[in-house]
Amino acid sequence: MRTHGTLIKWDDERGFGFVRSAHGDTEIFVHIAAFPHDGVRPRLGELISFDLEKDAEGRPRAVRVMRPGRAPTTPARRAAADARSGSAFGRVLAVLLVIGIGAYAYSLLAPRFADTSTPTPSAATAPTSSAPATVPAAAAASGQHFQCDGRTHCAQMTSCEEATYFLRNCPGVQMDGNHDGVPCERQWCH
């Protein structure tokens, strides 16, 4: 049964006090948990509305306290507000969890489905140009096959023909210091 009263005693340290009912002179126990969780502390002389219940020993106690002029904050409303505020966070957390699980599964499964039928070129043999490497006529006539593979200096060559091929067909080589079109003049092409 809902009734009204005035808070006549309050112990803030212990979190309880007593209310005097508007219908009588009896003091009714009230605990801090019965007040709305709105951040407003109970004050002496405050008018409140409350429901009466009996405790385990049959004594009256005030529960579900409301303050006049304020909207009631019932547990259902509070739970709905908490659910709305937590639902966005929960959704973001769920999306991040799904992405994490997907990335982990991909890292485990990707190597199993990789195409192992064609060997991948290593860094030393990977072509540095997207242009196809062609064999010069002199190299083709001698039966040698050269390919751009990232080598750029004379010390990395094995013949004058190879150095000439690299100078003509491969980007970024540094084998013609005087820019006369003859590579590796000190080592291979005298």
C-alpha positions in Angstrom: 0.0 0.0 0.0 1.4 3.4 -1.1 1.6 6.0 1.7 3.4 9.3 2.3 5.6 10.5 5.1 8.6 12.6 6.2 12.1 11.5 6.7 12.7 12.2 10.4 16.1 10.4 11.1 18.9 9.5 8.7 22.4 8.0 9.3 24.3 8.6 6.0 27.3 6.5 7.1 25.2 3.4 7.8 22.7 4.1 4.9 19.3 3.9 6.8 16.9 6.0 8.7 13.2 6.4 9.8 10.1 7.9 8.2 7.1 9.2 10.1 3.9 8.3 8.3 1.4 11.0 7.5 -1.3 8.6 9.0 0.3 8.0 12.4 3.1 8.5 14.8 5.0 5.3 14.2 8.5 5.4 12.9 9.0 3.2 9.8 12.5 1.9 8.9 13.9 2.9 5.4 17.1 1.7 3.8 19.1 3.6 1.2 18.4 0.8 -1.3 14.7 1.7 -1.2 15.5 5.2 -2.6 15.8 5.9 -6.4 19.3 5.5 -7.8 19.3 9.0 -9.1 22.4 10.3 -7.2 20.3 12.4 -4.8 21.1 11.6 -1.1 18.1 11.4 1.3 17.7 14.6 3.4 16.0 15.1 6.8 12.6 16.6 6.5 12.2 15.4 3.0 8.6 14.4 1.9 8.5 10.9 0.3 6.0 8.4 -1.0 6.7 4.7 -0.3 5.1 1.3 -0.2 4.9 -0.5 3.1 6.1 -4.1 3.6 6.9 -6.2 6.6 10.5 -7.4 7.2 11.4 -10.9 8.4 10.4 -10.1 12.0 7.1 -8.5 11.0 8.1 -4.9 11.5 7.0 -2.3 8.9 9.6 -0.9 6.4 9.4 1.5 3.6 10.3 0.2 0.1 10.1 1.6 -3.5 10.5 5.2 -2.3 9.6 8.0 -4.6 10.1 11.8 -4.3 7.2 14.1 -5.1 7.6 15.9 -8.4 10.1 13.4 -9.9 9.4 10.6 -12.4 9.6 7.2 -10.8 12.7 5.2 -11.7 11.5 1.7 -11.5 13.9 -1.2 -12.0 12.3 -2.0 -15.3 12.9 1.5 -16.6 16.4 1.5 -15.3 17.1 -1.9 -16.9 15.7 -0.6 -20.2 17.9 2.4 -20.0 21.0 0.3 -19.2 20.1 -2.1 -22.0 19.9 0.8 -24.5 23.2 2.3 -23.4 24.9 -1.1 -23.3 23.5 -2.4 -26.5 25.6 -0.2 -28.7 28.7 -1.2 -26.9 27.6 -4.8 -27.0 27.1 -4.6 -30.8 30.6 -3.0 -31.3 32.1 -5.7 -29.1 30.4 -8.4 -31.0 31.5 -7.1 -34.4 35.1 -6.8 -33.1 34.9 -10.4 -31.8 33.6 -11.8 -35.1 36.4 -9.9 -37.0 39.0 -11.2 -34.6 37.8 -14.8 -34.9 37.6 -14.5 -38.7 41.2 -13.1 -38.9 42.4 -15.9 -36.7 40.7 -18.6 -38.8 42.0 -17.0 -42.0 45.6 -17.1 -40.7 45.2 -20.8 -39.9 43.5 -21.8 -43.1 45.1 -19.6 -45.7 48.4 -21.6 -45.9 46.4 -24.8 -46.5 44.7 -23.4 -49.5 47.7 -21.6 -51.0 48.5 -22.8 -54.6 51.7 -24.9 -54.2 51.8 -26.1 -57.8 53.7 -23.1 -59.0 56.9 -22.1 -57.1 57.0 -18.5 -56.0 60.2 -16.6 -56.9 62.5 -15.7 -54.1 63.5 -12.1 -53.5 66.9 -12.8 -55.2 65.3 -14.2 -58.4 62.2 -11.9 -58.5 62.1 -9.7 -61.6 62.4 -6.0 -60.8 60.5 -5.0 -64.0 57.1 -5.7 -65.2 58.4 -5.8 -68.8 59.2 -9.3 -70.1 62.8 -10.1 -70.2 64.0 -11.0 -73.7 67.1 -12.8 -74.8 69.4 -10.8 -77.1 70.2 -12.4 -80.4 73.9 -12.9 -79.5 72.9 -14.6 -76.2 70.3 -16.8 -78.0 72.9 -17.7 -80.7 75.4 -18.8 -78.1 72.8 -20.9 -76.3 72.8 -18.8 -73.1 69.6 -17.6 -71.5 69.7 -14.5 -69.3 66.9 -13.2 -67.1 66.6 -10.0 -65.1 66.8 -11.2 -61.5 67.7 -8.1 -59.5 71.5 -8.1 -60.0 72.8 -4.6 -60.7 76.7 -4.7 -60.4 79.5 -6.0 -62.5 80.8 -8.2 -59.6 77.5 -10.2 -59.9 77.9 -11.0 -63.6 79.7 -14.0 -65.1 80.4 -12.8 -68.7 80.5 -9.8 -70.9 77.4 -11.1 -72.7 75.5 -11.4 -69.5 76.5 -7.8 -68.4 75.5 -6.5 -71.9 72.1 -8.2 -71.6 71.5 -6.7 -68.1 72.5 -3.2 -69.2 70.1 -3.3 -72.2 67.1 -5.1 -70.7 67.1 -4.7 -66.9 66.2 -1.5 -65.0 68.4 0.0 -62.3 71.7 -1.6 -63.3 74.9 0.2 -62.4 77.4 -1.3 -64.8 78.2 1.5 -67.3 80.1 4.2 -65.4 81.0 6.3 -68.4 77.7 5.8 -70.2 79.2 4.6 -73.5 77.0 1.5 -73.8 79.7 -1.0 -72.9 79.2 -2.5 -69.4 81.9 -3.8 -67.0 84.9 -2.5 -69.0 87.3 -3.3 -66.2 86.1 -6.8 -65.5 84.4 -8.5 -68.5 84.1 -6.3 -71.6 87.7 -5.1 -72.2 
